[in-house]
Amino acid sequence: MPSRGRYVLALLLCAVAAVLLLDLTHARLSVPFWYDGDALYYGAIVKAVGETGWWLDNPRLGMPFGQELHDFPMPDSLSFLLLRAMSWVVSNDVCRFNLFYLASFPLTTLTTLWVLSRLGVSYGPALLASLLYAFTPHRLAWGEYHLMYTPYWPAPLLLLVLLRLATGELALARARDLVSWRVLASLGVCVVIASTGGVYQPFFACVLLVSVGVYAAMRARRLRSLWLPLLLAGFTFAVLVLNLLPSLLYRWQHGATATARRAFFEAEMFALKITQLLLPIADHRVGAFAQTRTRYDLGFPGQASPPVSLGVLGSVGFLGLLAWLLYGRRRSDDGRTARLLDGLGVANVTLLLLATVGGFGAVFAFFVSPQIRGYDRVVVFLALFAFSALALAWDALRSRWAVSHRRAVVFALATLALGALGLLDQAPRRVCQDFDRTQRAHAQDQAFFARVEAALPPGAMVFQLPRHEFPEGESYEQLKGYLHTRALRWSFGAMRGRRADLWQRDVLAKAPGDVVDTLVLAGFAAIVFDRSFDSARERALEAAIVQQVGEVSLSSDDGRYACVSLARRAQAVNALTDVARRRTQALQPVLVEWGTAFVGAARSKLDWRACGASGEIVFDNWLSRARRVRLSMTLVAAQPSTVTLTSSFCVERVAVGRQPTTWTSEVDLPAGRARLSLASDAAPVALMADLPPMAFGVSELSVQLLDE
């Protein structure tokens, strides 16, 4: 085992590599290294953990009801606990964000070095593999965009468990072995694996444990050798389910939405390609290598090439493992190195068969669950296996060749040079975004949102336009307001398909004047426009709102952002005698959801929808009691017929034909969701080429509240 000083040396070399490869001399910890895309989402998660103690709920996003993330689950409980602990020491949110990312480099170096040393690899080759693995191209390319996937440090701990299972050093010979320190330590590793790296790391871990367990049982010719691997895989899965339990219970109570719902073919889209493993990285330091990668990427226009390259040394280790598994000689007296290579080879080919295009991952997605789709993320483990094999081979060469002091010195220098060349091969010319440009953009945004916060009351709500879907919508750019303020509450971040999202959709479906009044009644103090998402519709909406409320209160220096205060309009609205009733109607509306049988929304200004023989409309009454409402709609049919309307609050038959017929009824709408079924006694007729056959159509549907 390396001495403490050698671990310190490893940390120093890791720090030097990080500073040089990431160009950290130009970075500032108070400014994110990446300032767009998913990095903004994870920046908001880090900030929320510091403000609220956890990540599932955020009272400053998704207003007016707040943000909840149960529909977009992340099982990374250990990572969130670490972020929570960091918030007690580091108060700045961006510093925590950057430090969490940077900390994964030394942690990965240490765990890999410790594990390889436990496997008998000498210090030099182990250090070489540890540094190469800590700076894999996959991690460098994704950076803070996939913050929860950057902790690679648990993977080497799993590797130690896998190889001990493969070599028979870890097994259940007797029942009392269940409480041995090695088994308990392995269970602890399973807890760590199941609580980091998203759902992918524990999923791949379960597959590896089962596969290596089968190999160990066949090698030992004892079925009981499979018991412990199955126990560890089951325990990992159980911890994963426990981490996801809040989201699972929430969905069971409130129902599922379409958020993050995957399709089975996505497993093929995001599958692993061996070509991409072996090709050079994008933006390689060597021009010929960079051109080779560019030429490959241009062959797939419109499809981003995932950063899964292993680099030259990683590719050597990967191909070496395949060659060892296929052509290596097997003898009963094979040494420990050979047995370790056998275990690495089995693990390597297991993930390769799982993740490659048309592999078992696609089979799993089609027959079991499409929610696992990013199979190219197995590169986290494939790189570890490749560099571990490289360390074993390099160490074997050392033991045979470096038999004298002079040769040992030459070998150490060769190891150092190999490591330096390997790191340069794995890191592109620019890893992080341009620091100067990022810092200027960050400072400009910070200055504008500081002015907005100073101009509004503490804790005021701000509505953001244009409205974007969340999560995985058009952009996460609108999180910048939250990231740069201390107390303001923002509309962006409403979970798709949930209460705040439905409310915002309903508000923006109104006329501009009604939009402003509804926002005022709901308690919003201002509207912030992001003009970088420019469109004719957004320009018209901004002009109409500004015309109603007065003038733009604040603008950013670059003209991107404009803030409009609603204070003047709020004075007029709050002076109304029935403001309490209006506020209730604004915050507790009756929303309308069209069933899937209705098609053709937004085909005309009348919001006309066609339907086949039958369809369903859902009225969602947010009050906890029944409400007296007037329902009205215009019906039209392809031929004279009768449409029957059936629900818990009314049953009526309406004669319809080619001329529009208006149906109106005053009903007591029950609390919660009430369904109105519409069924025609006429056969559907094909009227338009781009629409399915229709029996009737509905337009001008309205809900008027009568008792408030």
C-alpha positions in Angstrom: 0.0 0.0 0.0 1.3 3.5 -0.8 2.4 5.7 2.1 0.6 8.8 3.1 3.2 10.9 1.2 2.5 9.1 -2.0 -1.2 9.9 -1.7 -0.2 13.5 -1.2 2.0 13.4 -4.3 -1.0 12.0 -6.2 -3.1 14.9 -5.1 -0.5 17.4 -6.1 -0.2 15.9 -9.6 -4.0 15.8 -9.9 -4.1 19.5 -8.9 -1.4 20.4 -11.4 -3.2 18.5 -14.2 -6.5 20.2 -13.3 -5.0 23.7 -13.4 -3.3 23.1 -16.7 -5.9 21.1 -18.6 -8.9 23.2 -17.4 -6.9 26.5 -17.6 -8.0 27.3 -14.0 -5.5 30.2 -13.7 -8.1 32.3 -15.6 -11.1 31.0 -13.7 -12.9 32.5 -10.7 -14.7 30.2 -8.2 -17.5 32.8 -7.9 -18.3 32.4 -11.6 -19.5 29.1 -13.0 -17.2 27.4 -15.5 -20.2 26.6 -17.7 -23.0 29.2 -17.9 -25.6 27.8 -20.2 -27.7 24.6 -20.9 -28.0 22.0 -18.2 -25.3 23.7 -16.1 -27.9 26.3 -15.2 -30.3 23.6 -14.1 -27.7 22.0 -11.8 -26.6 25.4 -10.6 -30.2 25.9 -9.5 -30.2 22.5 -7.7 -27.1 23.4 -5.8 -28.5 26.8 -4.8 -31.8 25.1 -3.7 -30.0 22.6 -1.5 -28.2 25.5 0.2 -31.4 27.5 0.7 -33.9 24.8 1.6 -31.7 21.9 2.7 -32.8 19.6 -0.1 -33.6 19.6 -3.8 -37.2 18.2 -4.2 -39.1 21.5 -3.5 -38.1 25.1 -4.2 -40.4 27.9 -2.9 -38.7 30.4 -5.2 -39.4 28.8 -8.5 -42.6 27.7 -10.4 -44.6 30.5 -8.9 -47.3 31.2 -7.8 -47.4 27.7 -6.2 -43.7 26.8 -6.0 -41.6 24.1 -7.7 -41.6 20.4 -7.0 -39.3 18.0 -8.8 -40.9 14.6 -7.9 -41.7 14.0 -11.6 -38.0 14.5 -12.5 -36.4 12.2 -9.9 -32.7 12.0 -9.1 -31.5 9.2 -6.8 -28.2 11.0 -5.9 -28.9 11.3 -2.2 -25.2 11.0 -1.2 -24.3 13.8 -3.6 -27.0 16.0 -2.2 -25.9 15.3 1.4 -22.4 16.3 0.4 -23.7 19.5 -1.1 -25.7 20.2 2.0 -22.6 19.7 4.1 -20.6 22.0 1.9 -23.3 24.7 2.4 -22.3 24.9 6.1 -18.8 25.8 5.1 -19.1 27.6 1.7 -21.8 30.2 1.6 -21.5 31.2 -2.0 -23.7 29.0 -4.3 -21.5 29.2 -7.3 -18.4 28.4 -5.3 -20.1 25.2 -4.0 -21.1 24.4 -7.6 -17.6 24.7 -8.9 -16.0 23.0 -5.9 -18.3 20.0 -6.1 -17.2 19.6 -9.7 -13.5 20.1 -9.0 -13.6 17.8 -6.0 -14.4 14.8 -8.1 -11.0 14.9 -9.7 -8.9 14.3 -6.6 -11.5 12.0 -5.1 -11.4 9.8 -8.2 -7.6 9.9 -8.2 -7.5 8.7 -4.6 -10.1 6.0 -4.8 -8.6 4.6 -8.0 -5.1 4.6 -6.6 -6.2 2.9 -3.4 -8.2 0.2 -5.2 -5.4 -0.6 -7.7 -2.9 -0.7 -4.8 -5.2 -3.2 -3.0 -5.2 -5.3 -6.1 -1.4 -5.5 -6.0 -0.5 -2.9 -8.6 2.7 -1.0 -7.8 2.6 2.8 -7.2 3.8 4.1 -10.5 1.4 2.2 -12.8 -1.5 2.7 -10.3 -0.9 6.4 -10.2 -0.7 6.5 -14.0 -4.1 4.8 -14.4 -5.6 6.9 -11.6 -4.8 10.2 -13.2 -5.9 9.1 -16.6 -9.2 7.9 -15.3 -9.8 11.0 -13.3 -9.5 13.1 -16.5 -11.4 10.9 -19.0 -12.6 12.8 -22.0 -16.2 12.0 -21.1 -16.0 13.9 -17.8 -14.0 16.8 -19.3 -16.5 17.2 -22.2 -19.7 17.1 -20.1 -18.2 19.2 -17.2 -20.8 20.9 -15.1 -23.5 20.2 -17.7 -24.1 16.8 -16.1 -22.9 17.6 -12.6 -24.6 14.6 -10.9 -22.9 12.3 -13.3 -19.3 13.6 -12.7 -18.6 11.8 -9.4 -16.6 8.9 -10.8 -15.0 8.1 -7.5 -17.5 5.4 -6.4 -16.8 3.3 -9.6 -13.3 2.1 -8.5 -14.8 0.9 -5.2 -17.3 -1.2 -7.1 -14.4 -2.5 -9.3 -12.7 -3.8 -6.2 -15.9 -5.7 -5.2 -16.3 -7.1 -8.8 -12.7 -8.4 -9.0 -12.8 -9.9 -5.6 -16.0 -11.7 -6.6 -14.4 -12.8 -9.9 -11.3 -14.2 -8.3 -13.2 -15.9 -5.5 -11.7 -13.8 -2.8 -15.2 -12.6 -1.8 -17.8 -15.3 -1.4 -20.3 -16.7 1.1 -18.8 -20.0 2.3 -20.8 -20.0 5.5 -23.8 -18.1 6.8 -21.7 -16.2 9.3 -19.7 -14.7 6.4 -22.7 -12.3 5.9 -21.3 -10.3 8.8 -17.7 -10.4 7.7 -16.0 -7.1 7.2 -15.6 -7.6 3.5 -19.2 -8.4 2.9 -20.3 -5.4 5.1 -17.8 -3.2 3.2 -19.2 -4.4 -0.1 -22.8 -3.5 1.0 -21.5 -0.1 1.9 -20.1 0.3 -1.6 -23.5 -0.7 -2.9 -25.1 2.1 -0.9 -22.6 4.6 -2.4 -23.1 3.4 -5.9 -26.9 3.5 -5.6 -26.8 7.1 -4.3 -24.6 8.7 -6.9 -24.3 8.9 -10.7 -28.0 9.1 -11.4 -30.0 6.0 -12.1 -27.4 4.8 -14.6 -24.5 4.0 -12.2 -26.6 1.7 -10.0 -28.3 0.1 -13.0 -24.9 -0.7 -14.6 -23.6 -1.9 -11.3 -26.5 -4.4 -10.9 -25.8 -5.8 -14.4 -22.1 -6.1 -13.6 -22.7 -7.8 -10.3 -25.0 -10.4 -11.8 -22.7 -11.0 -14.8 -19.5 -11.3 -12.7 -21.4 -13.5 -10.3 -22.4 -15.9 -13.1 -18.7 -16.0 -14.2 -17.5 -16.7 -10.7 -20.0 -19.5 -10.2 -19.0 -21.1 -13.5 -15.3 -20.8 -12.8 -15.7 -22.3 -9.3 -18.3 -24.8 -10.5 -20.3 -23.9 -7.4 -23.8 -22.4 -7.7 -23.4 -20.9 -4.2 -20.8 -18.6 -5.6 -23.7 -16.7 -7.2 -25.5 -16.0 -3.9 -23.4 -13.0 -2.8 -23.4 -11.2 -6.2 -27.1 -11.6 -6.4 -27.4 -10.3 -2.8 -25.3 -7.3 -3.6 -27.2 -6.6 -6.8 -30.6 -6.9 -5.0 -29.3 -4.6 -2.2 -28.1 -2.0 -4.7 -31.5 -2.1 -6.4 -33.3 -1.8 -3.1 -31.2 1.3 -2.1 -31.9 2.8 -5.5 -35.7 2.3 -4.9 -35.3 3.8 -1.5 -33.7 6.9 -3.0 -36.5 7.2 -5.5 -39.2 6.4 -3.0 -40.4 10.1 -2.5 -41.0 10.4 -6.2 -42.6 7.0 -6.5 -45.0 7.8 -3.6 -45.8 11.2 -5.1 -46.7 9.7 -8.5 -48.8 7.1 -6.8 -50.7 9.8 -5.0 -51.0 12.4 -7.7 -50.7 10.3 -10.9 -47.9 10.4 -13.5 -47.4 13.0 -16.2 -45.5 12.9 -19.5 -42.4 14.5 -17.9 -39.2 12.6 -18.8 -41.2 9.8 -20.4 -38.9 8.0 -22.8 -39.5 5.9 -25.9 -37.8 2.6 -26.5 -36.0 3.8 -29.7 -34.1 6.3 -27.7 -32.0 3.5 -26.3 -30.7 3.0 -29.9 -30.2 6.8 -30.4 -28.1 7.1 -27.2 -26.4 3.7 -27.5 -22.7 3.1 -27.4 -20.7 3.1 -30.7 -17.3 1.4 -30.6 -16.1 3.8 -33.3 -16.7 6.7 -31.1 -14.8 5.0 -28.3 -11.7 4.6 -30.4 -11.7 7.8 -32.4 -9.8 10.9 -31.1 -11.7 13.5 -29.1 -13.2 16.5 -30.7 -10.9 19.6 -30.8 -7.9 17.4 -30.3 -4.5 19.2 -29.8 -3.1 17.4 -32.8 -4.5 18.8 -36.0 -4.7 15.5 -37.9 -6.5 13.9 -35.0 -9.0 16.8 -34.8 -9.7 16.6 -38.5 -10.3 12.9 -38.3 -12.9 13.3 -35.6 -14.5 16.2 -37.5 -14.7 14.2 -40.7 -16.5 11.4 -38.8 -18.9 13.8 -37.1 -19.8 15.5 -40.4 -21.0 12.1 -41.6 -23.9 12.3 -39.1 -25.5 15.8 -39.8 -27.9 16.9 -37.1 -26.8 14.2 -34.7 -24.5 15.2 -31.9 -21.6 12.8 -31.3 -21.4 11.9 -27.6 -18.0 12.5 -25.9 -17.2 8.9 -25.2 -13.7 8.7 -26.6 -11.2 6.7 -24.5 -8.1 8.3 -25.9 -5.1 6.4 -27.2 -4.1 4.7 -23.9 -7.7 4.0 -23.0 -8.3 2.4 -26.4 -5.2 0.3 -25.9 -6.5 -1.0 -22.6 -10.0 -1.5 -24.0 -8.8 -3.5 -27.1 -6.3 -5.4 -24.9 -9.1 -6.6 -22.7 -11.1 -7.8 -25.7 -8.0 -9.6 -27.0 -7.3 -11.1 -23.6 -10.8 -12.5 -23.4 -10.7 -13.9 -26.9 -7.1 -15.1 -27.2 -5.5 -15.3 -23.8 -4.3 -18.7 -22.7 -6.0 -20.2 -19.7 -4.1 -22.5 -17.3 -5.0 -23.8 -13.9 -1.9 -22.2 -12.4 -2.6 -18.7 -13.8 -1.4 -16.0 -11.5 -3.5 -13.3 -9.8 -2.8 -10.8 -12.6 -4.3 -13.2 -15.1 -7.4 -13.8 -12.9 -7.8 -10.0 -12.5 -7.6 -9.6 -16.3 -10.2 -12.3 -16.7 -12.6 -10.5 -14.4 -11.9 -7.2 -16.1 -12.5 -8.8 -19.5 -15.9 -10.3 -18.4 -17.0 -6.9 -17.0 -15.8 -5.1 -20.1 -17.6 -7.3 -22.6 -20.7 -7.4 -20.4 -21.2 -3.7 -20.7 -20.2 -3.7 -24.3 -22.9 -6.2 -25.2 -25.4 -4.2 -23.0 -24.7 -0.8 -24.4 -23.8 -1.1 -28.0 -26.2 -0.3 -30.8 -28.7 -3.1 -31.1 -27.4 -4.6 -27.8 -29.2 -6.0 -24.8 -29.9 -2.4 -23.6 -32.2 -1.9 -26.6 -33.9 -5.2 -25.8 -34.3 -4.1 -22.2 -35.8 -0.8 -23.4 -38.3 -2.5 -25.7 -39.5 -5.2 -23.4 -38.9 -3.9 -19.8 -38.5 -0.2 -19.5 -37.4 2.6 -21.9 -36.5 4.9 -19.0 -32.9 3.7 -19.2 -31.8 5.2 -22.5 -28.3 6.7 -22.2 -26.3 3.5 -22.6 -23.3 5.5 -23.9 -22.8 6.4 -20.2 -21.2 3.0 -19.6 -18.0 4.7 -20.7 -17.6 5.6 -17.0 -16.9 1.9 -16.3 -15.4 1.0 -19.6 -12.7 3.7 -19.1 -12.0 2.3 -15.6 -11.7 -1.2 -16.9 -9.4 -0.1 -19.7 -7.0 1.9 -17.5 -7.0 -0.8 -14.8 -5.9 -3.3 -17.5 -3.3 -0.9 -18.7 -2.0 -0.5 -15.1 -1.8 -4.3 -14.7 0.1 -4.7 -18.0 2.4 -1.8 -17.3 3.1 -3.2 -13.8 3.9 -6.6 -15.3 6.4 -5.0 -17.6 8.0 -3.1 -14.7 8.4 -6.3 -12.7 10.2 -8.0 -15.7 12.2 -5.1 -17.0 13.0 -2.7 -14.2 15.2 -5.1 -12.3 18.0 -2.6 -11.5 18.0 0.8 -9.9 18.9 2.5 -13.2 16.2 0.8 -15.1 13.7 1.6 -12.3 14.5 5.3 -12.7 14.1 5.1 -16.5 10.8 3.2 -16.0 9.5 5.9 -13.6 10.4 8.6 -16.1 8.7 6.7 -18.9 5.6 6.3 -16.7 5.6 10.1 -16.1 6.0 10.9 -19.8 3.3 8.4 -20.7 0.9 9.9 -18.2 1.6 13.5 -19.5 1.1 12.4 -23.1 -2.1 10.5 -22.1 -3.6 13.5 -20.4 -2.8 15.8 -23.3 -4.4 13.3 -25.6 -7.6 13.1 -23.5 -8.1 16.8 -23.0 -9.2 19.1 -25.8 -7.6 22.4 -26.4 -10.4 24.1 -24.5 -12.2 22.2 -21.8 -14.3 24.9 -20.1 -16.1 27.7 -21.8 -14.1 30.9 -22.5 -13.6 32.3 -19.0 -13.4 35.9 -20.0 -16.7 35.8 -22.0 -18.4 33.8 -19.3 -17.3 36.2 -16.6 -18.6 39.2 -18.6 -21.9 37.6 -19.3 -22.3 36.5 -15.6 -21.4 40.0 -14.4 -23.8 41.7 -16.8 -26.7 39.4 -15.7 -25.8 39.8 -12.1 -26.0 43.6 -12.4 -29.4 43.6 -14.0 -31.0 41.2 -11.7 -29.6 43.0 -8.7 -31.3 46.1 -9.9 -34.6 44.2 -10.3 -34.3 42.9 -6.8 -33.5 46.3 -5.4 -36.6 47.8 -7.2 -39.1 45.2 -5.9 -40.3 44.4 -2.4 -38.5 41.5 -0.7 -39.8 38.1 -1.8 -41.8 39.6 -4.7 -43.0 37.3 -7.4 -41.8 37.9 -11.0 -43.5 36.4 -14.1 -41.1 35.5 -16.9 -41.8 35.7 -20.6 -41.6 34.0 -22.9 -42.9 31.0 -20.9 -40.8 27.9 -21.3 -41.5 24.3 -20.6 -39.7 22.7 -17.6 -37.9 20.4 -17.4 -36.2 19.5 -20.7 -37.9 22.4 -22.5 -36.7 25.1 -24.8 -34.0 26.4 -22.5 -32.9 26.8 -18.9 -31.8 30.4 -19.5 -34.7 31.7 -17.4 -33.1 30.2 -14.3 -30.6 33.1 -14.3 -33.0 35.3 -12.5 -33.2 32.9 -9.6 -29.4 32.2 -9.6 -28.6 35.9 -9.3 -31.2 36.9 -6.6 -31.6 36.2 -2.9 -35.3 36.4 -2.2 -37.3 37.1 -5.4 -39.6 34.3 -6.5 -39.8 33.4 -10.2 -42.4 31.8 -12.4 -40.0 29.6 -14.4 -39.5 26.0 -13.2 -43.2 25.0 -13.0 -43.2 21.2 -13.4 -44.8 20.2 -16.7 -48.3 18.9 -16.3 -48.6 20.0 -12.6 -50.6 22.8 -10.9 -48.3 25.7 -11.5 -47.7 24.7 -15.1 -51.4 24.3 -15.9 -52.1 27.7 -14.2 -49.5 29.5 -16.3 -50.8 28.0 -19.5 -54.3 29.1 -18.6 -53.2 32.6 -17.9 -51.3 33.1 -21.1 -54.3 31.8 -23.1 -56.1 35.0 -22.1 -56.1 38.4 -23.8 -53.0 40.6 -22.8 -55.2 42.8 -20.6 -56.6 39.8 -18.7 -53.1 38.3 -18.5 -51.8 41.4 -16.6 -54.9 41.5 -14.3 -54.6 37.8 -13.5 -50.9 38.2 -12.6 -51.7 41.1 -10.4 -54.5 39.3 -8.6 -52.1 36.3 -8.1 -49.6 38.5 -6.4 -47.0 39.1 -9.1 -45.1 42.4 -8.8 -43.4 42.5 -12.2 -42.8 40.8 -15.5 -39.4 40.2 -17.0 -39.0 39.7 -20.7 -36.1 37.8 -22.2 -35.8 39.2 -25.7 -33.1 36.7 -26.7 -36.0 34.3 -27.6 -37.4 36.8 -30.1 -40.6 36.1 -32.1 -43.4 38.1 -33.6 -45.8 36.7 -31.0 -43.6 37.6 -28.1 -42.9 41.1 -29.4 -46.7 41.7 -29.8 -47.4 40.4 -26.3 -44.6 42.6 -24.8 -45.9 45.7 -26.6 -49.5 45.1 -25.4 -48.5 44.6 -21.8 -46.2 47.7 -21.8 -49.0 49.7 -23.3 -51.4 48.6 -20.5 -49.1 49.1 -17.5 -47.1 52.1 -18.6 -43.4 51.8 -19.5 -40.5 49.5 -19.1 -39.1 50.0 -15.6 -35.6 48.5 -16.1 -33.5 47.2 -19.1 -30.3 45.4 -19.1 -27.3 47.1 -20.7 -27.3 44.8 -23.7 -31.1 45.2 -24.2 -31.7 41.5 -23.7 -33.9 41.8 -20.5 -36.7 44.2 -19.8 -38.5 44.5 -16.5 -42.1 45.9 -16.3 -43.4 46.8 -12.8 -47.1 45.9 -12.1 -47.4 48.3 -9.2 -49.5 50.9 -10.9 -51.9 48.3 -12.3 -52.0 46.6 -8.9 -53.3 49.8 -7.3 -56.2 50.0 -9.7 -57.0 46.3 -9.4 -56.8 46.3 -5.6 -59.2 49.2 -5.4 -62.0 47.2 -7.0 -64.8 46.3 -4.6 -64.8 42.6 -5.6 -61.1 42.1 -5.5 -61.3 39.2 -3.1 -63.6 37.3 -5.5 -61.4 38.1 -8.4 -58.3 36.9 -6.5 -60.0 33.6 -5.8 -60.9 33.2 -9.4 -57.4 34.0 -10.5 -55.7 31.5 -8.1 -58.4 28.8 -8.1 -59.6 28.7 -11.7 -61.5 26.0 -13.5 -59.2 24.6 -16.1 -60.2 22.7 -19.2 -58.3 19.6 -20.6 -59.2 18.2 -23.9 -59.2 14.4 -24.3 -56.9 12.8 -26.9 -59.9 12.1 -29.2 -60.2 15.9 -30.0 -57.7 17.0 -32.6 -57.2 20.2 -34.6 -56.4 22.6 -31.7 -55.4 26.1 -32.8 -56.5 25.5 -36.4 -58.6 28.6 -36.2 -59.2 31.6 -34.0 -62.2 29.8 -32.6 -60.0 27.0 -31.2 -62.0 24.5 -33.2 -61.5 20.8 -32.4 -62.8 17.8 -34.3 -63.8 14.5 -32.7 -64.6 11.0 -33.9 -67.6 9.2 -32.6 -66.9 10.2 -28.9 -64.5 12.2 -26.8 -64.0 13.6 -23.4 -63.5 17.0 -21.8 -62.1 17.3 -18.3 -63.0 20.3 -16.1 -60.6 20.8 -13.2 -62.2 22.8 -10.3 -59.3 23.8 -8.0 -61.6 24.8 -5.1 -62.4 22.3 -2.4 -66.1 22.8 -3.0 -68.6 22.7 -5.9 -68.9 25.9 -8.0 -71.9 27.2 -9.9 -70.7 27.7 -13.5 -72.2 28.4 -16.9 -70.7 26.0 -19.5 -71.0 27.0 -23.2 -69.7 25.5 -26.4 -70.5 25.6 -30.1 -71.2 22.2 -31.8 -71.1 21.4 -35.5 -71.5 18.0 -37.2 -70.7 16.6 -40.6 -74.3 15.4 -41.0 -77.5 15.9 -38.9 -77.1 13.9 -35.7 -77.5 14.0 -31.9 -74.6 14.5 -29.5 -75.2 13.2 -26.0 -73.4 15.0 -23.2 -72.9 12.9 -20.1 -71.3 13.7 -16.7 -71.9 13.6 -13.0 -73.4 17.1 -13.2 -75.5 16.9 -16.4 -77.0 14.6 -19.0 -78.3 16.3 -22.2 -78.9 15.5 -25.8 -78.2 18.2 -28.4 -79.3 18.1 -32.1 -76.5 19.3 -34.3 -75.8 19.7 -38.0 -73.7 21.6 -40.5 -74.9 24.9 -39.0 -73.3 25.8 -35.6 -75.4 25.0 -32.6 -74.6 26.7 -29.2 -75.1 24.7 -26.1 -75.3 26.4 -22.8 -76.0 25.0 -19.3 -75.7 26.2 -15.7 -74.4 23.4 -13.5 -72.8 22.8 -10.1 -69.3 21.7 -11.0 -67.9 19.4 -8.3 -64.5 19.9 -6.7 -61.6 18.3 -8.4 -61.7 16.8 -11.9 -65.1 16.3 -13.5 -65.4 14.5 -16.9 -67.9 15.4 -19.6 -68.3 12.8 -22.2 -69.6 13.7 -25.7 -70.9 10.9 -28.0 -72.5 11.2 -31.4 -74.9 8.7 -33.0 -73.5 9.4 -36.4 -70.6 7.6 -38.1 -67.4 9.6 -38.5 -66.8 11.1 -41.9 -63.4 12.1 -43.5 -63.6 15.8 -44.3 -59.9 16.9 -44.3 -56.9 15.0 -45.5 -54.8 16.0 -42.4 -57.5 15.1 -39.9 -59.0 11.7 -38.9 -62.6 11.1 -39.7 -65.0 13.3 -37.6 -68.5 13.0 -36.4 -68.7 16.4 -34.8 -66.6 19.4 -33.8 -66.4 21.8 -30.8 -65.4 25.4 -30.6 -65.7 28.5 -28.4 -65.8 26.4 -25.2 -66.1 28.7 -22.2 -66.5 28.4 -18.4 -68.1 31.3 -16.6 -68.1 31.4 -12.8 -71.5 32.5 -11.4 -71.4 32.2 -7.6 -68.2 34.2 -6.9 
